[in-house]
Amino acid sequence: MCIRDWEKDADLYAAIEDSVAFYDCEDMVVFVKSDNEATQTETGKAAILNCLDKYGNSPVKNIEVQVASLRPFACKRCGNIDISAIANFCIICGTSVSDKQSSNNGKMVDILNYADGPKVDNENRFTQCPICKNSEFSDDTHYCRICGRYRINLCEGYFEEDGYGNHSDEKTRHNNPANARFCEVCGRETEFFQAGILKPWESIQGSEAIVQTSQPSIPQPTDVAISIDEDDDLPF
């Protein structure tokens, strides 16, 4: 879409720039991200309808505005939304999440936040031992002084192999969030999971450790292109 004189109503243009709309015959619902954008869109309904009629030959006559957000990327198996930009695997169930553009295609699951990991400091070390409940630690220590539990949730690791079949002397191990059952980088099990600190994700469904998001969401839309002559002026 080529918009030439959008400056005529910059606030309305900004409000609907990242919006998503669905319509059925004469009725359209426009989803925007904030109350302010909703107000701007409500005020500009006439301009939007005029544009749809003039450039899209649209039958839409009624517009409803709702505040909502696009459904965030979540694991298609367990619904976990704690997925970092570098993640190859879901930290909760171990499912591959390398294709973050697919966003639950064909399968809608509850969006969940698995908040059952021990609390950690800014270096990702637990602040209370989940095994013996000790909370006294000296500075820069990585082990519990009572039971000896390592304080960081490392994955079980693996020996790297070069092109000649030679293995490294030490395992490569990755630092993971406190609630991770599986490594987000290599997909292997974590120490907290193997030690029983974290339970299998299936066994804690419905518990207080899981928070289901209450934020309204909508599926990702399919783009629809409208061809407009660059010499034409839009009403907004």
C-alpha positions in Angstrom: 0.0 0.0 0.0 1.4 3.4 -1.0 0.3 6.2 1.4 1.1 9.6 0.1 -0.6 12.1 2.5 -0.7 10.2 5.7 0.4 13.3 7.5 -3.2 14.5 7.2 -4.0 12.4 10.3 -0.8 11.1 11.7 -2.3 10.0 15.0 -4.8 7.7 13.3 -2.2 6.3 11.0 0.1 5.6 13.9 -2.8 3.9 15.8 -3.7 1.5 13.1 -0.2 0.9 11.6 0.4 -2.3 13.6 -3.2 -3.2 14.1 -4.9 -6.4 12.9 -8.4 -6.5 11.4 -10.9 -9.3 10.6 -14.1 -8.8 8.8 -17.2 -10.8 7.9 -19.5 -9.1 5.3 -20.5 -5.7 6.8 -18.8 -6.1 10.2 -15.1 -5.6 11.0 -13.1 -5.9 14.3 -9.9 -4.0 14.6 -7.4 -5.1 17.2 -5.0 -2.5 18.5 -2.4 -2.6 21.2 -3.4 0.1 23.7 -6.3 2.2 25.0 -4.8 5.3 23.3 -4.7 3.6 19.9 -8.3 2.4 20.5 -9.4 6.0 21.1 -7.7 7.2 18.0 -9.2 4.4 15.9 -12.7 5.0 17.3 -12.4 8.6 16.3 -11.2 7.7 12.8 -13.8 5.1 12.0 -15.4 7.2 9.3 -12.1 7.8 7.6 -11.3 4.1 7.7 -14.7 3.1 6.2 -14.2 5.8 3.5 -10.8 4.3 2.6 -12.1 0.8 2.5 -15.0 1.7 0.3 -12.9 3.8 -2.1 -9.8 1.6 -2.5 -11.0 -1.8 -1.5 -14.5 -1.9 -2.8 -15.3 -3.2 0.7 -18.8 -4.0 2.0 -17.8 -3.2 5.6 -20.1 -0.7 7.3 -19.5 -1.4 11.0 -16.2 -1.3 12.9 -15.6 -2.5 16.4 -12.3 -1.7 18.1 -10.7 -4.0 20.7 -7.5 -3.7 22.7 -5.5 -7.0 22.4 -2.0 -8.2 21.6 -0.8 -10.7 19.0 -0.4 -14.1 20.4 3.3 -14.5 21.6 5.4 -17.3 20.3 4.9 -20.4 22.6 6.0 -24.0 22.5 3.5 -26.0 20.5 3.7 -28.9 23.0 3.7 -27.4 26.5 2.7 -23.8 25.9 5.8 -22.3 27.5 6.5 -18.7 26.5 9.9 -18.4 28.2 11.8 -18.8 25.0 14.9 -16.7 24.4 16.1 -15.4 21.0 19.0 -18.0 21.0 16.9 -21.0 22.0 16.9 -24.1 19.9 14.8 -26.1 22.3 12.0 -25.5 24.8 13.5 -25.4 28.3 10.3 -27.0 29.7 9.6 -30.0 27.5 12.7 -30.1 25.2 10.7 -29.7 21.9 12.6 -27.9 19.1 11.7 -24.2 18.8 14.3 -23.2 16.3 11.6 -22.1 13.8 10.1 -19.2 15.8 8.1 -17.9 12.8 5.7 -20.9 12.8 4.0 -19.8 16.1 1.8 -22.8 16.9 0.6 -23.3 13.3 -2.4 -25.6 13.3 -2.3 -26.2 17.0 -3.5 -23.7 19.7 -2.3 -24.5 23.2 -2.7 -22.6 26.5 0.1 -20.0 26.9 1.8 -20.8 30.2 4.5 -19.4 32.4 6.3 -22.2 34.3 7.4 -20.4 37.5 8.5 -23.4 39.5 12.3 -22.9 39.5 14.2 -21.8 42.6 14.9 -18.1 43.0 18.4 -17.1 41.7 20.7 -14.1 42.0 22.1 -12.0 39.1 24.6 -14.7 38.4 21.9 -17.4 38.0 22.8 -19.1 41.3 20.0 -20.2 43.6 19.6 -18.2 46.7 18.1 -21.0 48.8 19.2 -24.6 48.3 16.2 -26.6 47.0 17.6 -29.7 48.6 18.5 -28.8 52.1 16.9 -25.3 52.3 20.2 -23.6 53.3 20.2 -19.9 52.5 23.7 -19.0 53.7 26.3 -18.7 51.0 29.6 -16.9 50.9 30.4 -14.5 48.1 31.3 -16.1 44.8 30.5 -19.6 45.9 28.9 -22.1 43.5 28.1 -25.0 45.9 25.8 -25.3 48.9 27.9 -25.5 52.0 25.5 -28.0 53.6 24.7 -30.6 50.9 27.1 -29.7 48.2 24.5 -29.1 45.5 25.9 -27.0 42.6 23.9 -23.7 42.5 23.7 -23.2 38.8 21.4 -25.2 36.5 23.8 -26.5 33.9 22.8 -29.1 31.3 24.3 -32.5 31.5 26.6 -31.6 28.6 28.4 -33.4 25.9 31.9 -34.0 24.5 32.5 -32.1 21.3 34.0 -34.0 18.4 36.2 -32.7 15.6 36.2 -33.7 12.0 38.6 -36.5 12.7 36.6 -38.2 15.4 38.6 -36.8 18.3 36.6 -35.9 21.4 37.3 -32.9 23.7 38.7 -33.6 27.2 35.9 -31.7 29.0 32.2 -31.6 28.4 30.5 -28.6 27.0 27.8 -27.5 29.4 25.4 -24.6 29.1 24.0 -22.3 31.8 20.2 -22.4 31.8 17.3 -20.7 33.7 16.3 -22.1 37.0 13.1 -23.6 35.7 14.7 -25.3 32.7 14.3 -29.1 32.4 16.1 -29.1 29.1 19.0 -27.0 27.8 17.8 -24.3 25.4 21.0 -24.7 23.3 21.6 -28.4 23.0 18.3 -29.9 24.3 19.9 -32.2 26.9 18.5 -32.6 30.4 19.6 -30.1 33.1 21.0 -30.9 36.5 18.0 -29.5 38.4 15.7 -31.8 36.4 17.9 -34.9 36.9 18.1 -34.2 40.6 14.3 -34.0 40.9 14.3 -30.3 41.9 12.1 -29.8 38.8 9.3 -32.2 38.1 8.3 -33.3 34.6 6.1 -30.6 33.0 3.2 -32.9 32.5 3.0 -33.7 36.3 2.5 -30.0 37.4 -0.3 -29.0 35.0 -2.9 -27.1 37.0 -0.6 -26.4 39.9 0.2 -23.0 41.4 3.6 -23.2 39.9 2.1 -22.5 36.4 0.6 -19.2 35.5 -1.8 -19.0 32.5 -1.7 -15.7 30.8 -5.0 -13.8 30.9 -4.0 -11.3 28.3 -6.4 -11.4 25.3 -4.7 -12.6 22.2 -5.4 -13.2 18.5 -3.8 -15.4 15.9 -1.3 -14.1 13.5 -3.1 -12.8 10.4 -2.5 -13.4 6.7 -1.4 -10.2 4.9 -3.8 -8.8 2.4 -2.4 -6.4 -0.2 -4.4 -3.5 -1.7 -3.1 -1.8 -4.8 -3.4 2.0 -4.7 -2.4 4.5 -7.2 0.5 6.7 -5.8 -1.3 9.8 -7.1 -4.4 9.2 -5.0 -4.8 10.8 -1.6 -6.0 8.7 1.2 -8.6 10.2 3.6 -6.3 9.6 6.6 
